[in-house]
Amino acid sequence: MRQVGDDGSVLFDFNHPLASQPVTFEVLVIGVL
């Protein structure tokens, strides 16, 4: 739950905590067709 408004409305945030973080992948090419 992200925040609750004065009128009782609720804002949910379902994003993963790392969603805004840069991600680095390491790839190994094992062959070329």
N, C-alpha and C positions, 0 to 999 in steps of 0.2 A: 504494500500500500504506500502510495507516494505522499498524498496529502488529503486532509478532510476540510471541506469548505464550511463556512459559517451556516449555510443552509442545510447541512448534513450530507452534501454531495461528497462522493469519494472518488479520487483519481488513482487508478492503478497503473503501475509501470511493470510490464512483463518482459522488458529487455534484460538480457543477460548482463551481469555487472561488467563484463569485459567487452560488451558490444561496441563501445566507443574507443577501444584500445587498438593500436596497430597490431597486426598479426603477421608473423614471419614464417614462411614455409621453406623447408629445405628439401629439394627434390634431387633424386639421383636418376639420371637417364641410363637405362640398362640396355637399350637397343633402339635401332631406327628401322622402320619398315621400308 
